[in-house]
């Protein structure tokens, strides 16, 4: 370790990249957060009505431009506000310019108008408004829709995650956001439709401009103009203002089963660095290691041997996930892989084969690319890997398994992964998306035909990009959507995210959960990389997530206990009853603020171990950091600093 102290930003987020805080703008009981030209968390009386209204511009690969704002003017007078600005979105090849004006009033009404023009010929997949509805208190509830041709339709927001657009041809949509209080959202300038963003681990339903049935990408000719507007109006009784936030309450509930085993991912390019650090990594004690294999990337027999060697050194089961690259002749390709595997000892405990065709996204309506029949792949795998459990599903995200549902009857388990960075890159979106996981678990149980499901390896960053050529290059290690290497893997937020992800899916019934990796972009400790790693490049050491992985791995097979959490967006937790009769509770603060948590009387007199910014350096140096008590639990209330993780053991 060095004497240099990491900044608070590095401790929390793994990077010193500056982030401009959102500006809160109010009009009476109406409040909005103005951020990068758009509105987030639109609340009335402190109650969220709409998650976001954004005017966005995307390129041909679905990457969203960051607008360059100028002439920004914000006016507030108590009962109303007005925001105006000019913006440009551009790259080396094209440019689109627009002006926006946003007004809000104390009666809860908002008008967001945008008018733009292509400064050059401009190729885009989407340019225009996007409206996000939250999922908490909205999923499965009624919605009242006005279509673009003036019809009125009574419908509802999906409960199970919808693979296709649940609402089409929209002009306006109304929903109840508080008892007796509705918000009417009207969208003008084009035809709008909705998709269920929980597919991509977003905590929202997204209404967007321009139906996907139209061709994309499309071109705005130089000089072509665009004019759109989104309006909000309150209907019914205005809700009373929320009381001041109370402590988050957590109460331990009934037995749910067993804590699922923890796995980790491993790619051939990280096998060498993992082998060098195997003594430290062995302290995690993962139950299994998922070894990735793809001949398109040059993987071969040596790749398999190197990964299997790491798993063996960790005394972990080895699982194989392999990409089937051929359509014609896929049988021969799988037989060749089986021959390679037969030379390795011990055999893989589980084998999961997925066609390369299914690693790219396809709209629910198709057309689907050529692909070997999945049932044939699974049957062949069962014959050629007789000592292995056979997995089905997708190596990509839940979206793809929801759109193309595998023949579950031919597999022993169903699998998929997640990334927190498909649509957004800001810190709040990263943790906010965890809200979608209970619905995801419920939905996969519904489509799996009763078969167990396993998730991962999943991390904040992207392993694969089904929506473009590859995850975004990130040589400067900054926050951006679709990152492979994301700096937050090294920060406290990465540890909190991992704990919350595991907790959600454990309670959601997953049979096994794999997180991140060992070294590299999804790793648990420092290894040299092609991108800068703030503070760690000179100090090295363990990432905060190391301690979470180590703790969760040791709980495998213990009794999993249900939890009632009053604000699950802010704090997540996992509870287990150990063989010694004590209850172990893990807590994660998913916010950038200090949070008070009331954990009940059962933990008073117990021990607590805290991982926060004040103990970051010690945690980077000590494998047993969260084994060491930081004192007794004196009262039922604990204070968790920003993105802190806490381990509590009952007396």
C-alpha positions in Angstrom: 0.0 0.0 0.0 1.1 3.6 -0.5 0.8 6.6 1.8 -1.5 8.4 -0.8 -5.1 8.6 0.4 -7.8 7.8 -2.1 -10.4 10.5 -2.6 -13.9 10.1 -1.5 -15.0 9.7 -5.1 -12.5 6.9 -5.6 -13.7 5.1 -2.5 -17.4 5.4 -3.5 -17.2 5.1 -7.3 -13.7 3.9 -8.2 -13.0 7.1 -10.2 -12.3 10.8 -9.7 -14.5 11.6 -12.7 -16.5 14.7 -11.8 -20.3 14.5 -11.9 -22.5 17.5 -11.8 -25.3 17.1 -9.3 -28.8 17.5 -10.5 -30.6 20.8 -9.9 -33.9 20.6 -8.0 -36.5 23.0 -9.4 -39.8 23.6 -7.7 -43.2 25.2 -8.1 -45.3 24.8 -5.0 -45.7 21.1 -4.2 -44.3 20.2 -7.7 -40.6 19.3 -7.8 -38.3 18.1 -10.6 -34.6 17.3 -11.0 -33.1 19.0 -14.0 -30.1 17.0 -15.3 -28.3 17.3 -18.6 -31.2 19.0 -20.2 -33.8 16.6 -19.0 -36.2 16.0 -16.1 -36.0 13.2 -13.5 -38.0 12.2 -10.5 -41.0 14.4 -11.2 -42.8 14.5 -7.8 -45.9 16.2 -6.4 -46.1 16.5 -2.6 -42.9 14.4 -2.5 -44.7 11.5 -4.3 -43.2 10.3 -7.6 -45.5 10.8 -10.6 -43.2 10.2 -13.5 -39.6 8.8 -13.4 -38.3 11.0 -16.3 -39.0 13.0 -19.4 -36.1 13.2 -21.7 -35.4 14.5 -25.2 -32.7 12.1 -26.5 -30.7 11.7 -29.6 -29.2 8.3 -30.5 -26.9 7.1 -33.2 -27.2 4.1 -35.4 -25.8 1.8 -32.7 -28.3 3.0 -30.0 -25.6 5.0 -28.2 -27.1 8.1 -26.7 -25.4 11.5 -27.4 -24.6 13.7 -24.4 -26.0 17.1 -25.4 -23.9 20.2 -25.3 -26.1 22.9 -23.6 -25.8 26.6 -24.1 -27.9 29.7 -23.3 -29.3 27.8 -20.2 -31.8 29.9 -18.2 -33.7 28.7 -15.1 -36.3 30.9 -13.5 -38.3 30.1 -10.3 -40.8 32.3 -8.6 -42.4 30.0 -6.0 -45.6 29.1 -8.0 -44.0 28.3 -11.3 -40.7 27.7 -13.1 -39.3 28.0 -16.6 -36.2 26.4 -18.1 -34.9 27.1 -21.5 -31.7 26.1 -23.4 -30.1 25.4 -26.7 -28.4 22.1 -27.4 -26.2 20.3 -29.9 -25.6 16.6 -30.3 -22.8 15.6 -32.6 -19.9 13.4 -33.5 -17.2 13.6 -36.2 -19.8 12.8 -38.9 -23.0 14.5 -38.1 -24.8 17.1 -36.0 -28.3 17.7 -34.7 -29.3 21.0 -32.9 -32.4 21.7 -30.9 -33.9 24.2 -28.5 -36.0 23.3 -25.5 -38.4 25.1 -23.1 -39.8 23.5 -19.9 -42.5 25.1 -17.7 -44.0 23.9 -14.5 -46.8 25.2 -12.2 -47.9 24.7 -8.6 -51.0 22.8 -9.9 -48.6 20.0 -11.0 -48.7 20.8 -14.7 -45.6 20.5 -16.9 -44.9 21.3 -20.5 -41.7 20.2 -22.1 -41.3 21.4 -25.7 -38.4 20.7 -28.1 -37.8 22.0 -31.6 -34.7 20.9 -33.6 -33.1 20.7 -37.0 -30.5 18.5 -38.6 -27.3 20.6 -39.1 -26.1 17.8 -41.4 -27.6 14.6 -42.8 -28.2 12.8 -39.6 -28.5 9.0 -39.2 -30.3 8.0 -36.0 -32.2 5.1 -34.4 -34.2 7.5 -32.3 -34.5 11.3 -31.9 -37.2 12.6 -29.7 -39.0 12.3 -26.4 -38.8 9.4 -24.0 -41.0 9.2 -20.9 -40.3 6.8 -18.0 -43.0 5.6 -15.6 -41.8 4.1 -12.4 -42.6 0.4 -11.5 -43.1 0.7 -7.7 -46.8 1.1 -7.2 -47.4 1.0 -10.9 -46.7 -2.6 -12.1 -49.9 -4.5 -12.7 -52.0 -1.4 -12.1 -54.6 0.2 -14.4 -53.7 2.6 -17.2 -56.0 4.7 -19.4 -54.7 5.3 -22.9 -55.7 7.6 -25.7 -54.5 6.3 -29.0 -53.0 8.5 -31.8 -56.4 8.2 -33.7 -58.4 9.4 -30.6 -59.7 6.1 -29.2 -59.9 5.5 -25.5 -58.5 2.2 -24.2 -58.6 0.8 -20.6 -55.5 -1.3 -20.0 -52.9 -2.0 -17.4 -49.1 -1.9 -16.9 -47.7 -5.4 -17.2 -47.1 -7.4 -14.0 -44.9 -10.1 -15.6 -42.3 -8.6 -17.8 -43.7 -8.1 -21.3 -41.4 -9.4 -24.2 -43.2 -7.1 -26.7 -44.5 -3.6 -26.5 -47.5 -3.7 -24.1 -49.0 -0.5 -25.4 -48.9 0.9 -28.9 -50.1 3.8 -31.0 -50.2 6.2 -28.0 -51.1 9.9 -27.7 -51.7 10.0 -24.0 -51.6 7.7 -20.9 -53.0 8.2 -17.4 -52.2 6.4 -14.2 -52.9 6.8 -10.5 -49.7 7.8 -8.6 -51.4 8.2 -5.2 -54.9 7.3 -3.9 -57.4 9.4 -5.9 -54.6 11.3 -7.8 -53.9 10.6 -11.4 -51.3 12.1 -13.8 -52.2 12.5 -17.5 -49.1 12.4 -19.8 -49.8 13.7 -23.3 -47.2 13.3 -26.1 -47.3 15.2 -29.4 -45.3 15.4 -32.6 -45.2 11.7 -33.6 -46.7 8.4 -32.6 -45.5 6.8 -29.3 -45.4 3.3 -27.9 -44.3 1.7 -24.7 -41.8 -1.1 -23.9 -41.2 -2.8 -20.6 -37.7 -1.7 -19.6 -37.5 -4.2 -16.8 -36.3 -6.5 -19.6 -33.0 -4.7 -19.5 -32.9 -4.3 -15.7 -34.3 -0.8 -15.7 -36.8 0.2 -13.1 -39.3 1.8 -15.5 -41.8 1.4 -18.3 -40.5 3.5 -21.3 -42.7 5.4 -23.7 -40.8 6.5 -26.7 -41.2 8.3 -30.0 -41.4 6.6 -33.4 -42.7 2.9 -33.5 -40.0 0.3 -33.8 -42.0 -1.2 -36.7 -40.7 1.6 -38.8 -37.3 1.2 -40.4 -34.2 2.1 -38.3 -31.7 3.5 -38.5 -33.3 6.3 -40.4 -32.0 9.6 -41.8 -32.9 13.2 -41.0 -31.9 15.2 -44.1 -29.8 18.3 -43.6 -32.3 21.1 -42.7 -35.1 18.7 -41.8 -37.0 20.0 -38.8 -38.6 18.2 -35.8 -41.1 19.5 -33.2 -42.4 17.6 -30.2 -44.0 18.2 -26.9 -44.8 16.3 -23.7 -47.3 17.6 -21.1 -48.3 16.5 -17.7 -51.6 17.4 -16.0 -53.0 16.3 -12.6 -56.5 14.7 -12.5 -58.5 14.1 -9.3 -57.5 15.0 -5.8 -54.0 16.4 -5.2 -52.2 14.1 -2.7 -51.0 15.3 0.6 -47.3 15.9 1.0 -45.3 13.0 2.2 -44.1 13.2 5.8 -40.4 13.5 6.5 -38.6 10.3 5.6 -38.5 7.8 8.5 -35.7 5.2 9.1 -35.7 2.2 6.8 -37.2 -0.7 8.7 -36.1 -4.2 8.1 -37.8 -7.2 9.8 -36.7 -10.8 9.4 -39.4 -13.1 8.2 -40.1 -16.8 7.6 -37.8 -19.5 6.2 -37.6 -19.4 2.3 -35.2 -22.3 1.6 -31.5 -22.4 1.3 -29.1 -19.6 0.4 -28.0 -20.4 -3.1 -24.4 -21.1 -4.0 -22.3 -18.2 -5.2 -20.4 -18.5 -8.5 -18.0 -16.2 -10.4 -17.2 -15.8 -14.0 -13.9 -16.4 -15.8 -12.8 -15.5 -19.3 -9.7 -17.0 -20.9 -8.0 -13.6 -21.1 -8.3 -13.3 -17.3 -7.1 -16.8 -16.5 -3.4 -15.9 -16.1 -4.0 -13.0 -13.7 -6.4 -15.1 -11.7 -3.9 -17.9 -11.5 -1.3 -15.5 -10.1 -3.7 -14.3 -7.4 -5.2 -17.7 -6.6 -4.1 -17.7 -3.0 -6.0 -14.5 -2.3 -8.9 -15.5 -4.5 -9.1 -18.8 -2.8 -10.2 -16.9 0.3 -13.5 -16.1 -1.4 -14.4 -19.8 -1.7 -16.8 -19.6 -4.6 -18.8 -22.7 -5.1 -18.4 -22.7 -8.9 -16.6 -20.9 -11.7 -18.3 -20.2 -15.0 -15.7 -20.7 -17.8 -16.5 -18.8 -21.0 -15.5 -20.3 -24.4 -15.9 -18.8 -27.8 -13.8 -19.9 -30.8 -14.6 -16.7 -32.6 -12.3 -15.0 -30.0 -9.5 -17.5 -30.5 -10.4 -19.7 -27.5 -9.0 -23.2 -27.8 -7.9 -26.3 -25.8 -5.3 -24.2 -23.9 -8.1 -21.7 -22.9 -10.2 -24.5 -21.5 -7.2 -25.9 -19.6 -6.2 -22.6 -18.2 -9.7 -21.8 -16.8 -10.2 -25.3 -15.5 -6.8 -25.0 -13.7 -8.0 -21.9 -11.9 -11.3 -23.5 -10.8 -9.4 -26.5 -9.5 -7.0 -24.3 -7.5 -10.0 -22.6 -6.0 -11.5 -26.0 -5.1 -14.6 -24.8 -7.0 -16.9 -26.7 -9.5 -16.2 -25.7 -13.1 -19.2 -24.8 -15.3 -18.7 -24.4 -19.0 -20.6 -21.8 -21.1 -19.7 -22.2 -24.8 -20.9 -20.4 -27.9 -22.0 -22.5 -30.8 -20.8 -20.5 -33.8 -22.2 -22.6 -36.7 -25.7 -23.2 -37.9 -24.9 -25.7 -40.6 -22.7 -28.3 -39.0 -23.4 -27.3 -35.4 -23.5 -31.0 -34.5 -19.9 -31.5 -35.6 -18.8 -28.3 -33.8 -20.4 -29.5 -30.5 -18.9 -33.0 -30.9 -15.5 -31.4 -31.4 -15.9 -29.4 -28.2 -17.0 -32.5 -26.3 -13.8 -34.3 -27.5 -11.7 -31.4 -26.2 -13.5 -31.5 -22.9 -13.1 -35.3 -22.6 -9.3 -34.7 -22.3 -9.8 -32.5 -19.3 -10.1 -33.6 -15.7 -12.3 -33.2 -13.8 -15.3 -32.8 -16.1 -17.4 -29.7 -16.1 -20.2 -29.9 -13.5 -22.6 -28.0 -15.8 -22.5 -27.3 -19.6 -24.5 -24.4 -21.1 -24.4 -24.1 -24.9 -25.8 -21.0 -26.7 -26.0 -20.2 -30.4 -24.1 -17.1 -31.5 -27.3 -16.1 -33.3 -28.9 -15.7 -29.9 -26.2 -13.4 -28.6 -27.6 -10.5 -30.7 -30.9 -8.9 -30.0 -34.0 -9.5 -32.2 -37.3 -7.7 -31.9 -40.1 -9.9 -30.6 -41.8 -9.9 -34.0 -38.5 -11.0 -35.7 -37.3 -11.8 -38.3 -35.2 -14.2 -36.4 -31.7 -15.0 -37.7 -30.8 -18.6 -38.7 -30.1 -20.6 -35.6 -29.8 -24.3 -34.8 -32.9 -25.7 -33.1 -32.3 -25.2 -29.4 -34.0 -28.5 -28.4 -31.5 -30.3 -30.7 -28.6 -28.4 -29.1 -29.7 -29.4 -25.6 -30.4 -33.1 -26.6 -27.0 -33.3 -28.2 -25.3 -31.7 -25.2 -27.0 -34.2 -22.9 -25.6 -37.1 -25.0 -22.1 -35.7 -25.4 -21.7 -34.4 -21.8 -23.4 -37.2 -19.9 -21.8 -36.3 -16.5 -22.8 -32.7 -16.7 -26.0 -30.8 -15.9 -27.3 -29.1 -19.1 -28.2 -25.5 -19.1 -30.6 -23.6 -21.5 -31.4 -20.0 -22.1 -29.2 -17.1 -23.1 -25.7 -15.9 -22.3 -27.1 -12.4 -23.0 -29.7 -10.6 -21.0 -33.2 -11.4 -19.7 -34.6 -9.5 -22.7 -33.4 -12.2 -25.1 -34.6 -15.2 -23.0 -38.0 -13.4 -22.6 -38.3 -12.8 -26.4 -37.1 -16.3 -27.4 -38.1 -18.7 -24.7 -36.0 -21.9 -24.6 -37.4 -25.4 -24.7 -37.1 -25.7 -20.9 -38.1 -29.4 -20.9 -34.8 -30.3 -22.6 -32.6 -28.6 -20.0 -31.8 -29.1 -16.4 -31.8 -25.4 -15.6 -32.4 -22.0 -17.4 -29.8 -19.2 -17.3 -29.3 -15.6 -18.3 -27.3 -12.6 -17.2 -27.6 -8.9 -16.5 -25.7 -5.6 -16.8 -26.6 -2.4 -15.1 -25.5 -0.3 -18.0 -27.7 -1.1 -21.0 -29.5 2.3 -21.1 -27.9 4.6 -18.7 -24.6 5.2 -16.9 -25.3 7.5 -13.9 -24.9 6.2 -10.4 -28.5 6.4 -9.5 -29.7 4.5 -12.5 -27.1 1.7 -11.7 -28.7 1.1 -8.3 -32.2 2.0 -9.3 -32.3 -0.8 -11.8 -32.1 -3.4 -9.0 -35.8 -2.6 -8.4 -36.6 -4.7 -11.5 -35.1 -7.9 -10.2 -38.1 -9.2 -8.2 -40.3 -8.9 -11.4 -37.5 -10.6 -13.4 -37.4 -13.5 -11.0 -41.2 -13.9 -11.1 -41.2 -13.7 -14.9 -38.4 -16.3 -15.4 -40.2 -18.7 -13.0 -43.3 -18.3 -15.2 -41.4 -19.1 -18.4 -39.1 -21.8 -17.2 -41.7 -24.6 -17.0 -40.8 -25.3 -13.4 -37.1 -25.8 -14.1 -34.6 -24.2 -11.7 -33.0 -21.0 -13.0 -29.4 -19.7 -12.5 -28.3 -16.2 -13.1 -25.0 -14.7 -14.1 -22.2 -14.1 -14.1 -23.5 -10.5 -13.8 -21.9 -7.2 -12.9 -22.4 -3.5 -13.4 -20.4 -3.7 -16.6 -21.3 -5.5 -19.8 -19.8 -8.9 -20.8 -21.5 -8.8 -24.2 -23.5 -6.3 -26.2 -26.5 -7.8 -27.9 -27.4 -4.3 -29.3 -24.2 -3.4 -31.0 -20.8 -4.7 -32.2 -19.3 -4.9 -28.7 -19.4 -3.2 -25.3 -18.2 0.4 -25.4 -14.4 0.9 -25.4 -13.5 2.7 -22.2 -9.8 3.5 -22.2 -10.2 6.4 -19.7 -12.3 4.3 -17.3 -15.2 6.7 -17.0 -18.9 6.2 -16.4 -20.7 5.5 -19.7 -23.5 3.2 -20.9 -22.6 -0.2 -22.2 -19.1 -0.2 -20.6 -17.2 -3.4 -20.3 -14.7 -2.1 -17.7 -16.6 0.2 -15.4 -14.8 2.0 -12.5 -17.6 1.3 -10.0 -16.6 -2.3 -9.9 -13.8 -1.1 -7.6 -15.9 1.2 -5.4 -18.2 0.8 -2.5 -21.1 1.2 -4.9 -20.0 -2.0 -6.7 -20.0 -4.0 -3.4 -23.5 -2.7 -2.5 -24.8 -3.5 -6.0 -23.4 -7.0 -5.8 -25.0 -7.7 -2.4 -28.4 -6.3 -3.5 -28.3 -8.3 -6.8 -27.6 -11.5 -4.9 -30.2 -10.8 -2.2 -33.0 -10.0 -4.8 -32.4 -13.2 -6.7 -31.9 -15.4 -3.7 -35.3 -14.4 -2.3 -36.6 -14.7 -5.9 -35.8 -18.4 -6.0 -32.6 -18.6 -8.1 -30.9 -22.0 -7.7 -27.4 -20.4 -8.2 -26.1 -16.9 -8.6 -22.8 -15.9 -10.2 -21.4 -12.4 -9.8 -18.7 -10.7 -11.9 -15.4 -12.4 -12.1 -12.0 -12.9 -10.3 -9.7 -10.4 -12.0 -10.0 -8.1 -14.9 -13.0 -5.8 -15.6 -15.4 -7.7 -13.4 -12.8 -8.7 -10.8 -12.7 -8.8 -7.0 -9.1 -7.6 -6.6 -6.5 -5.5 -8.4 -4.7 -6.8 -11.5 -2.9 -4.8 -14.1 -5.1 -3.6 -17.0 -5.1 -1.6 -20.1 -7.2 1.1 -18.5 -6.3 3.3 -15.5 -7.4 2.2 -12.0 -7.4 5.2 -9.7 -5.4 4.6 -6.5 -5.2 0.9 -7.1 -2.6 1.2 -9.8 -0.1 2.3 -7.1 -1.7 0.7 -4.0 -3.1 -2.6 -5.4 -5.2 -4.6 -3.0 -8.8 -5.9 -2.7 -11.9 -4.2 -4.1 -14.8 -3.8 -1.6 -16.8 -6.4 -3.6 -14.2 -9.0 -2.5 -15.6 -8.9 1.0 -19.2 -9.2 -0.2 -18.3 -12.2 -2.4 -16.4 -13.9 0.5 -19.3 -13.4 2.9 -22.0 -14.6 0.5 -20.1 -17.7 -0.5 -19.8 -18.8 3.1 -23.6 -18.6 3.6 -24.4 -21.1 0.8 -26.7 -23.8 2.1 -27.7 -21.9 5.2 -31.4 -21.2 5.9 -32.5 -18.2 3.8 -34.9 -16.0 5.6 -37.5 -13.6 4.2 -37.3 -9.9 4.9 -39.7 -7.0 5.0 -37.9 -3.8 3.9 -39.8 -0.5 4.0 -37.7 1.2 1.4 -36.2 -1.5 -0.8 -35.0 1.1 -3.3 -32.7 2.6 -0.7 -31.5 -0.4 1.3 -31.3 -4.0 0.4 -30.5 -6.9 2.7 -30.0 -10.7 3.0 -30.7 -12.7 6.1 -29.6 -16.3 6.9 -29.8 -18.6 9.9 -26.5 -20.2 10.5 -25.8 -23.7 11.9 -24.9 -22.2 15.3 -28.5 -20.8 15.5 -27.4 -17.2 15.0 -28.9 -15.0 12.3 -26.6 -13.2 10.0 -27.9 -10.0 8.3 -26.1 -8.2 5.4 -27.1 -4.7 4.6 -26.3 -2.5 1.6 -27.0 1.3 1.4 -27.9 1.9 -2.3 -27.9 5.6 -2.0 -25.3 8.4 -1.9 -26.7 9.7 1.3 -26.4 8.5 5.0 -29.4 6.3 5.8 -30.7 5.2 9.2 -31.9 1.6 9.3 -34.0 0.0 12.1 -33.2 -3.7 12.1 -35.4 -4.7 15.1 -34.7 -5.9 18.6 -33.4 -9.4 17.6 -30.0 -8.1 16.7 -29.4 -5.9 19.9 -26.3 -7.1 21.7 -25.0 -8.7 18.5 -21.9 -7.8 16.5 -21.6 -5.5 13.6 -18.9 -5.1 10.9 -19.1 -2.1 8.6 -17.5 -1.5 5.2 -17.7 2.2 4.3 -15.5 5.1 3.0 -13.8 5.5 6.4 -12.6 1.9 6.4 -11.9 1.6 2.7 -8.1 1.4 3.0 -8.2 -1.2 5.7 -10.6 -3.3 3.6 -8.3 -3.1 0.6 -5.5 -4.7 2.7 -7.2 -7.2 5.0 -8.9 -10.4 3.7 -10.6 -10.9 7.0 -11.8 -7.3 7.2 -15.5 -8.2 7.6 -14.8 -10.9 10.1 -13.6 -8.4 12.7 -16.2 -6.8 14.9 -16.6 -3.1 15.0 -18.5 -3.2 18.3 -21.8 -4.3 19.7 -25.2 -3.5 18.3 -26.3 -1.2 21.0 -29.8 -0.2 19.7 -32.0 -1.4 16.9 -30.9 1.5 14.7 -27.8 1.6 12.6 -26.4 4.4 10.5 -25.0 3.5 7.1 -22.9 6.0 5.2 -23.2 6.4 1.4 -23.0 3.0 -0.4 -21.9 1.3 2.8 -22.2 -2.4 3.4 -22.7 -3.9 6.9 -22.7 -7.4 8.3 -24.6 -8.0 11.5 -24.7 -11.2 13.6 -27.3 -11.7 16.3 -26.3 -12.5 19.9 
